């Protein structure tokens, strides 16, 4: 009898390990740190979300472009709904005229451009961006939304209930793993996840400077 094949390594685990240090750095960065500490409020959070919107839009567009790929089909649904959710939250926080009132920092466009350029030849790097943005949203952003509502009162933000957030996060990690089975070389995906975290940190710092 031949030996059992080794288990397929989990891409979600590899992504988590690879971005652990950067995750801690992101939590301590710019406007994110200020929000956690209560030194910044709804206006700063609105500016942060506004500056992530180009990245969410670019991600949805690139996932759509690769929509025929089975791996992309496994992970596209969550990220696809995020831009609309973000727009609703920004409007709830900053009012109807937010698009004119809230400035875009250059780092926001750079992040969106990166999502487009890194996926010019292959859909693989999109797994890293989907992992970072969607699980970041279900975890860190859900915490920030709850903190803001606790300190500043209900704001009709699309906060995910804690239990549903956990279930969705674990289902999404499984989807990333299934999509990972279509990836021949995970190295560029892991590298791209580092880039996604670094760009989020740059946005967080720039938004803090602009707030
Ligand atoms: C104040 C900011 C943040 C807080 C408080 C926070 C908190 C958390 C928590 C509690 C978890 C769950 C950890 C676990 O299940 O072991 C998590 C997971 C995660 N966060 Fe954050 N986070 C923050 C910012 C960010 C940012 C800026 C990003 C993206 C750049 C991000 C991306 C992620 C990802 C991808 C995961 C999933 C890890 C995995 O299970 O593979 N987070 N975060």
py3Dmol code that shows the C-alpha trace and the ligand (Angstrom):
import py3Dmol

protein = """\
ATOM      1  CA  UNK A   1       0.000   0.000   0.000  1.00  0.00           C
ATOM      2  CA  UNK A   2       1.462   3.420  -0.907  1.00  0.00           C
ATOM      3  CA  UNK A   3       1.647   5.932   1.939  1.00  0.00           C
ATOM      4  CA  UNK A   4      -1.243   8.392   2.270  1.00  0.00           C
ATOM      5  CA  UNK A   5      -0.515  11.658   0.452  1.00  0.00           C
ATOM      6  CA  UNK A   6       0.386  14.559   2.754  1.00  0.00           C
ATOM      7  CA  UNK A   7      -2.590  16.810   3.601  1.00  0.00           C
ATOM      8  CA  UNK A   8      -3.053  19.814   1.304  1.00  0.00           C
ATOM      9  CA  UNK A   9      -1.585  22.810   3.176  1.00  0.00           C
ATOM     10  CA  UNK A  10      -4.133  25.454   4.143  1.00  0.00           C
ATOM     11  CA  UNK A  11      -3.692  28.691   2.174  1.00  0.00           C
ATOM     12  CA  UNK A  12      -5.713  30.584   4.802  1.00  0.00           C
ATOM     13  CA  UNK A  13      -3.342  29.353   7.543  1.00  0.00           C
ATOM     14  CA  UNK A  14      -0.321  30.308   5.461  1.00  0.00           C
ATOM     15  CA  UNK A  15      -1.797  33.776   4.848  1.00  0.00           C
ATOM     16  CA  UNK A  16      -2.511  34.226   8.558  1.00  0.00           C
ATOM     17  CA  UNK A  17       1.025  33.179   9.541  1.00  0.00           C
ATOM     18  CA  UNK A  18       2.620  35.343   6.895  1.00  0.00           C
ATOM     19  CA  UNK A  19       0.674  38.509   7.869  1.00  0.00           C
ATOM     20  CA  UNK A  20       0.702  38.070  11.651  1.00  0.00           C
ATOM     21  CA  UNK A  21       3.376  40.695  12.321  1.00  0.00           C
ATOM     22  CA  UNK A  22       1.872  43.084   9.780  1.00  0.00           C
ATOM     23  CA  UNK A  23      -1.554  42.596  11.363  1.00  0.00           C
ATOM     24  CA  UNK A  24      -0.187  43.753  14.720  1.00  0.00           C
ATOM     25  CA  UNK A  25       1.442  46.719  12.942  1.00  0.00           C
ATOM     26  CA  UNK A  26      -1.870  47.574  11.225  1.00  0.00           C
ATOM     27  CA  UNK A  27      -3.710  47.614  14.553  1.00  0.00           C
ATOM     28  CA  UNK A  28      -1.118  50.074  15.889  1.00  0.00           C
ATOM     29  CA  UNK A  29      -1.101  52.271  12.783  1.00  0.00           C
ATOM     30  CA  UNK A  30      -2.471  55.778  12.182  1.00  0.00           C
ATOM     31  CA  UNK A  31      -6.209  56.192  12.325  1.00  0.00           C
ATOM     32  CA  UNK A  32      -6.830  52.545  13.317  1.00  0.00           C
ATOM     33  CA  UNK A  33      -4.873  53.002  16.533  1.00  0.00           C
ATOM     34  CA  UNK A  34      -6.631  56.304  17.202  1.00  0.00           C
ATOM     35  CA  UNK A  35     -10.041  54.670  16.689  1.00  0.00           C
ATOM     36  CA  UNK A  36      -9.261  51.767  19.022  1.00  0.00           C
ATOM     37  CA  UNK A  37      -8.011  54.134  21.707  1.00  0.00           C
ATOM     38  CA  UNK A  38     -11.039  56.412  21.357  1.00  0.00           C
ATOM     39  CA  UNK A  39      -8.869  59.307  20.110  1.00  0.00           C
ATOM     40  CA  UNK A  40     -10.747  59.438  16.816  1.00  0.00           C
ATOM     41  CA  UNK A  41     -14.467  59.156  16.092  1.00  0.00           C
ATOM     42  CA  UNK A  42     -17.044  58.664  13.333  1.00  0.00           C
ATOM     43  CA  UNK A  43     -15.643  61.424  11.072  1.00  0.00           C
ATOM     44  CA  UNK A  44     -12.182  59.834  11.013  1.00  0.00           C
ATOM     45  CA  UNK A  45     -13.666  56.376  10.450  1.00  0.00           C
ATOM     46  CA  UNK A  46     -15.719  57.726   7.536  1.00  0.00           C
ATOM     47  CA  UNK A  47     -12.552  59.181   6.004  1.00  0.00           C
ATOM     48  CA  UNK A  48     -10.766  55.846   6.436  1.00  0.00           C
ATOM     49  CA  UNK A  49     -13.599  53.894   4.780  1.00  0.00           C
ATOM     50  CA  UNK A  50     -13.836  56.465   1.994  1.00  0.00           C
ATOM     51  CA  UNK A  51     -10.144  55.904   1.313  1.00  0.00           C
ATOM     52  CA  UNK A  52     -10.543  52.135   1.160  1.00  0.00           C
ATOM     53  CA  UNK A  53     -13.442  52.364  -1.282  1.00  0.00           C
ATOM     54  CA  UNK A  54     -11.251  52.532  -4.437  1.00  0.00           C
ATOM     55  CA  UNK A  55      -9.532  49.295  -3.346  1.00  0.00           C
ATOM     56  CA  UNK A  56     -12.875  47.547  -2.771  1.00  0.00           C
ATOM     57  CA  UNK A  57     -14.136  48.728  -6.162  1.00  0.00           C
ATOM     58  CA  UNK A  58     -10.973  47.576  -7.915  1.00  0.00           C
ATOM     59  CA  UNK A  59     -11.161  44.199  -6.177  1.00  0.00           C
ATOM     60  CA  UNK A  60     -14.784  43.660  -7.237  1.00  0.00           C
ATOM     61  CA  UNK A  61     -13.963  44.662 -10.829  1.00  0.00           C
ATOM     62  CA  UNK A  62     -10.960  42.316 -11.038  1.00  0.00           C
ATOM     63  CA  UNK A  63     -12.903  39.422  -9.488  1.00  0.00           C
ATOM     64  CA  UNK A  64     -15.580  40.021 -12.106  1.00  0.00           C
ATOM     65  CA  UNK A  65     -12.982  40.014 -14.877  1.00  0.00           C
ATOM     66  CA  UNK A  66     -11.854  36.548 -13.741  1.00  0.00           C
ATOM     67  CA  UNK A  67     -15.410  35.415 -13.014  1.00  0.00           C
ATOM     68  CA  UNK A  68     -15.120  32.294 -15.174  1.00  0.00           C
ATOM     69  CA  UNK A  69     -12.320  30.877 -12.979  1.00  0.00           C
ATOM     70  CA  UNK A  70     -13.563  28.230 -10.503  1.00  0.00           C
ATOM     71  CA  UNK A  71     -11.170  29.493  -7.803  1.00  0.00           C
ATOM     72  CA  UNK A  72     -12.479  33.039  -8.162  1.00  0.00           C
ATOM     73  CA  UNK A  73     -16.094  31.832  -8.039  1.00  0.00           C
ATOM     74  CA  UNK A  74     -15.342  30.276  -4.653  1.00  0.00           C
ATOM     75  CA  UNK A  75     -14.211  33.544  -3.050  1.00  0.00           C
ATOM     76  CA  UNK A  76     -15.936  36.368  -4.981  1.00  0.00           C
ATOM     77  CA  UNK A  77     -19.324  36.611  -3.311  1.00  0.00           C
ATOM     78  CA  UNK A  78     -18.278  38.206  -0.010  1.00  0.00           C
ATOM     79  CA  UNK A  79     -15.958  40.875  -1.455  1.00  0.00           C
ATOM     80  CA  UNK A  80     -18.460  41.691  -4.221  1.00  0.00           C
ATOM     81  CA  UNK A  81     -21.012  43.070  -1.771  1.00  0.00           C
ATOM     82  CA  UNK A  82     -18.514  45.113   0.215  1.00  0.00           C
ATOM     83  CA  UNK A  83     -18.305  48.301  -1.850  1.00  0.00           C
ATOM     84  CA  UNK A  84     -22.079  48.861  -1.593  1.00  0.00           C
ATOM     85  CA  UNK A  85     -21.967  48.181   2.162  1.00  0.00           C
ATOM     86  CA  UNK A  86     -19.109  50.617   2.541  1.00  0.00           C
ATOM     87  CA  UNK A  87     -20.950  53.354   0.647  1.00  0.00           C
ATOM     88  CA  UNK A  88     -23.964  52.921   2.947  1.00  0.00           C
ATOM     89  CA  UNK A  89     -21.744  53.143   6.036  1.00  0.00           C
ATOM     90  CA  UNK A  90     -19.905  56.229   4.803  1.00  0.00           C
ATOM     91  CA  UNK A  91     -23.229  57.951   4.074  1.00  0.00           C
ATOM     92  CA  UNK A  92     -24.510  57.001   7.553  1.00  0.00           C
ATOM     93  CA  UNK A  93     -21.354  58.432   9.138  1.00  0.00           C
ATOM     94  CA  UNK A  94     -20.703  61.509   7.012  1.00  0.00           C
ATOM     95  CA  UNK A  95     -24.000  62.403   5.329  1.00  0.00           C
ATOM     96  CA  UNK A  96     -25.184  62.395   1.725  1.00  0.00           C
ATOM     97  CA  UNK A  97     -22.488  64.762   0.380  1.00  0.00           C
ATOM     98  CA  UNK A  98     -19.597  62.553   1.504  1.00  0.00           C
ATOM     99  CA  UNK A  99     -18.164  62.013  -1.960  1.00  0.00           C
ATOM    100  CA  UNK A 100     -17.350  65.716  -2.280  1.00  0.00           C
ATOM    101  CA  UNK A 101     -16.643  66.347   1.398  1.00  0.00           C
ATOM    102  CA  UNK A 102     -14.148  63.554   2.116  1.00  0.00           C
ATOM    103  CA  UNK A 103     -10.778  63.828   0.331  1.00  0.00           C
ATOM    104  CA  UNK A 104      -8.976  60.881  -1.241  1.00  0.00           C
ATOM    105  CA  UNK A 105      -5.335  60.526  -0.178  1.00  0.00           C
ATOM    106  CA  UNK A 106      -2.851  59.369  -2.869  1.00  0.00           C
ATOM    107  CA  UNK A 107      -2.336  56.082  -0.988  1.00  0.00           C
ATOM    108  CA  UNK A 108      -5.974  55.165  -1.661  1.00  0.00           C
ATOM    109  CA  UNK A 109      -5.513  55.322  -5.440  1.00  0.00           C
ATOM    110  CA  UNK A 110      -2.164  53.537  -5.171  1.00  0.00           C
ATOM    111  CA  UNK A 111      -3.836  50.630  -3.349  1.00  0.00           C
ATOM    112  CA  UNK A 112      -6.549  50.340  -6.017  1.00  0.00           C
ATOM    113  CA  UNK A 113      -3.975  50.586  -8.836  1.00  0.00           C
ATOM    114  CA  UNK A 114      -1.965  47.823  -7.214  1.00  0.00           C
ATOM    115  CA  UNK A 115      -4.969  45.479  -7.156  1.00  0.00           C
ATOM    116  CA  UNK A 116      -5.418  46.070 -10.879  1.00  0.00           C
ATOM    117  CA  UNK A 117      -1.731  45.745 -11.838  1.00  0.00           C
ATOM    118  CA  UNK A 118      -0.929  42.676  -9.699  1.00  0.00           C
ATOM    119  CA  UNK A 119      -3.772  40.750 -11.322  1.00  0.00           C
ATOM    120  CA  UNK A 120      -2.962  41.688 -14.934  1.00  0.00           C
ATOM    121  CA  UNK A 121      -1.559  38.260 -15.750  1.00  0.00           C
ATOM    122  CA  UNK A 122      -3.198  35.986 -13.189  1.00  0.00           C
ATOM    123  CA  UNK A 123      -6.085  35.826 -10.712  1.00  0.00           C
ATOM    124  CA  UNK A 124      -3.858  34.321  -7.970  1.00  0.00           C
ATOM    125  CA  UNK A 125      -2.907  37.620  -6.250  1.00  0.00           C
ATOM    126  CA  UNK A 126      -6.620  38.466  -5.948  1.00  0.00           C
ATOM    127  CA  UNK A 127      -6.929  35.708  -3.345  1.00  0.00           C
ATOM    128  CA  UNK A 128      -4.558  37.720  -1.141  1.00  0.00           C
ATOM    129  CA  UNK A 129      -6.539  40.924  -1.577  1.00  0.00           C
ATOM    130  CA  UNK A 130      -9.886  39.197  -1.023  1.00  0.00           C
ATOM    131  CA  UNK A 131      -8.523  37.494   2.121  1.00  0.00           C
ATOM    132  CA  UNK A 132      -7.169  40.774   3.506  1.00  0.00           C
ATOM    133  CA  UNK A 133     -10.170  42.969   2.758  1.00  0.00           C
ATOM    134  CA  UNK A 134     -13.007  40.540   3.499  1.00  0.00           C
ATOM    135  CA  UNK A 135     -11.637  38.939   6.658  1.00  0.00           C
ATOM    136  CA  UNK A 136     -10.315  42.333   7.785  1.00  0.00           C
ATOM    137  CA  UNK A 137     -13.867  43.612   7.400  1.00  0.00           C
ATOM    138  CA  UNK A 138     -15.479  40.712   9.286  1.00  0.00           C
ATOM    139  CA  UNK A 139     -12.987  40.977  12.155  1.00  0.00           C
ATOM    140  CA  UNK A 140     -11.226  44.314  12.729  1.00  0.00           C
ATOM    141  CA  UNK A 141     -13.807  46.550  11.092  1.00  0.00           C
ATOM    142  CA  UNK A 142     -16.640  44.800  12.900  1.00  0.00           C
ATOM    143  CA  UNK A 143     -14.828  45.563  16.181  1.00  0.00           C
ATOM    144  CA  UNK A 144     -14.337  49.215  15.184  1.00  0.00           C
ATOM    145  CA  UNK A 145     -18.008  49.584  14.210  1.00  0.00           C
ATOM    146  CA  UNK A 146     -19.104  48.178  17.564  1.00  0.00           C
ATOM    147  CA  UNK A 147     -16.685  50.443  19.462  1.00  0.00           C
ATOM    148  CA  UNK A 148     -17.928  53.528  17.612  1.00  0.00           C
ATOM    149  CA  UNK A 149     -21.578  52.670  18.228  1.00  0.00           C
ATOM    150  CA  UNK A 150     -20.846  52.073  21.908  1.00  0.00           C
ATOM    151  CA  UNK A 151     -19.090  55.413  22.300  1.00  0.00           C
ATOM    152  CA  UNK A 152     -21.094  57.583  19.919  1.00  0.00           C
ATOM    153  CA  UNK A 153     -24.524  55.907  19.767  1.00  0.00           C
ATOM    154  CA  UNK A 154     -26.251  53.871  17.060  1.00  0.00           C
ATOM    155  CA  UNK A 155     -25.278  55.002  13.553  1.00  0.00           C
ATOM    156  CA  UNK A 156     -27.032  52.373  11.385  1.00  0.00           C
ATOM    157  CA  UNK A 157     -23.677  50.849  10.478  1.00  0.00           C
ATOM    158  CA  UNK A 158     -23.721  47.444   8.845  1.00  0.00           C
ATOM    159  CA  UNK A 159     -22.100  45.783  11.854  1.00  0.00           C
ATOM    160  CA  UNK A 160     -22.063  42.021  11.581  1.00  0.00           C
ATOM    161  CA  UNK A 161     -23.456  40.305  14.717  1.00  0.00           C
ATOM    162  CA  UNK A 162     -20.528  38.732  16.587  1.00  0.00           C
ATOM    163  CA  UNK A 163     -21.600  35.106  16.068  1.00  0.00           C
ATOM    164  CA  UNK A 164     -22.480  35.514  12.414  1.00  0.00           C
ATOM    165  CA  UNK A 165     -19.157  37.301  11.899  1.00  0.00           C
ATOM    166  CA  UNK A 166     -17.294  34.313  13.345  1.00  0.00           C
ATOM    167  CA  UNK A 167     -19.249  31.805  11.239  1.00  0.00           C
ATOM    168  CA  UNK A 168     -18.761  33.830   8.069  1.00  0.00           C
ATOM    169  CA  UNK A 169     -15.054  34.250   8.781  1.00  0.00           C
ATOM    170  CA  UNK A 170     -14.543  30.546   9.246  1.00  0.00           C
ATOM    171  CA  UNK A 171     -16.603  29.727   6.111  1.00  0.00           C
ATOM    172  CA  UNK A 172     -14.540  32.250   4.163  1.00  0.00           C
ATOM    173  CA  UNK A 173     -11.263  30.764   5.378  1.00  0.00           C
ATOM    174  CA  UNK A 174     -12.524  27.411   4.053  1.00  0.00           C
ATOM    175  CA  UNK A 175     -13.383  29.015   0.705  1.00  0.00           C
ATOM    176  CA  UNK A 176      -9.850  30.466   0.543  1.00  0.00           C
ATOM    177  CA  UNK A 177      -8.487  26.975   1.201  1.00  0.00           C
ATOM    178  CA  UNK A 178     -10.626  25.456  -1.562  1.00  0.00           C
ATOM    179  CA  UNK A 179      -9.558  28.205  -3.969  1.00  0.00           C
ATOM    180  CA  UNK A 180      -5.974  27.583  -2.837  1.00  0.00           C
ATOM    181  CA  UNK A 181      -6.197  24.070  -4.283  1.00  0.00           C
ATOM    182  CA  UNK A 182      -6.203  25.722  -7.737  1.00  0.00           C
ATOM    183  CA  UNK A 183      -3.002  27.667  -6.976  1.00  0.00           C
ATOM    184  CA  UNK A 184       0.168  26.024  -8.265  1.00  0.00           C
ATOM    185  CA  UNK A 185       2.588  28.339  -6.439  1.00  0.00           C
ATOM    186  CA  UNK A 186       1.374  30.052  -3.245  1.00  0.00           C
ATOM    187  CA  UNK A 187       4.533  32.206  -2.929  1.00  0.00           C
ATOM    188  CA  UNK A 188       3.245  35.175  -4.990  1.00  0.00           C
ATOM    189  CA  UNK A 189      -0.102  35.053  -3.158  1.00  0.00           C
ATOM    190  CA  UNK A 190       1.635  35.283   0.215  1.00  0.00           C
ATOM    191  CA  UNK A 191       3.836  38.140  -1.007  1.00  0.00           C
ATOM    192  CA  UNK A 192       0.769  39.993  -2.265  1.00  0.00           C
ATOM    193  CA  UNK A 193      -0.929  39.631   1.131  1.00  0.00           C
ATOM    194  CA  UNK A 194       2.036  41.413   2.717  1.00  0.00           C
ATOM    195  CA  UNK A 195       1.620  44.174   0.129  1.00  0.00           C
ATOM    196  CA  UNK A 196      -2.125  44.419   0.900  1.00  0.00           C
ATOM    197  CA  UNK A 197      -1.430  44.851   4.616  1.00  0.00           C
ATOM    198  CA  UNK A 198       1.344  47.403   3.942  1.00  0.00           C
ATOM    199  CA  UNK A 199      -0.950  49.429   1.705  1.00  0.00           C
ATOM    200  CA  UNK A 200      -3.709  49.391   4.314  1.00  0.00           C
ATOM    201  CA  UNK A 201      -1.196  50.663   6.882  1.00  0.00           C
ATOM    202  CA  UNK A 202      -0.155  53.461   4.499  1.00  0.00           C
ATOM    203  CA  UNK A 203      -3.815  54.433   4.031  1.00  0.00           C
ATOM    204  CA  UNK A 204      -4.363  54.365   7.800  1.00  0.00           C
ATOM    205  CA  UNK A 205      -1.322  56.643   8.388  1.00  0.00           C
ATOM    206  CA  UNK A 206      -2.284  59.043   5.575  1.00  0.00           C
ATOM    207  CA  UNK A 207      -5.880  59.282   6.792  1.00  0.00           C
ATOM    208  CA  UNK A 208      -4.685  60.036  10.324  1.00  0.00           C
ATOM    209  CA  UNK A 209      -2.478  62.822   8.957  1.00  0.00           C
ATOM    210  CA  UNK A 210      -5.406  64.213   6.912  1.00  0.00           C
ATOM    211  CA  UNK A 211      -8.099  63.839   9.617  1.00  0.00           C
TER     212      UNK A 211
END
"""
ligand_1 = """\
43
LIG
C -7.914 48.149 14.890
C -7.780 47.338 13.929
C -7.974 45.852 13.959
C -8.414 45.032 14.940
C -8.871 45.397 16.337
C -8.399 43.688 14.402
C -8.791 42.556 15.069
C -8.846 41.296 14.543
C -9.268 40.095 15.258
C -9.738 40.072 16.703
C -9.168 39.058 14.411
C -9.510 37.600 14.701
C -8.248 36.873 15.058
C -8.445 35.377 15.178
O -9.453 34.850 14.733
O -7.515 34.746 15.674
C -8.684 39.580 13.146
C -8.483 38.822 12.032
C -8.103 39.345 10.817
N -7.796 40.642 10.534
Fe -7.827 42.160 11.817
N -7.960 43.727 13.114
C -7.682 45.034 12.812
C -7.225 45.527 11.635
C -7.048 44.778 10.500
C -6.613 45.314 9.236
C -6.287 46.785 8.974
C -6.557 44.284 8.365
C -6.145 44.293 6.925
C -5.093 44.931 6.490
C -6.969 43.091 9.086
C -7.054 41.850 8.544
C -7.439 40.729 9.223
C -7.519 39.416 8.616
C -7.202 39.068 7.177
C -7.931 38.543 9.618
C -8.201 37.048 9.474
C -7.038 36.223 9.987
C -7.313 34.759 9.718
O -8.156 34.192 10.417
O -6.734 34.216 8.784
N -7.256 43.442 10.375
N -8.514 40.939 13.260
"""
view = py3Dmol.view(width=600, height=400)
view.addModel(protein, "pdb")
view.setStyle({"model": 0}, {"cartoon": {"style": "trace"}})
view.addModel(ligand_1, "xyz")
view.setStyle({"model": 1}, {"stick": {}})
view.zoomTo()
view.show()
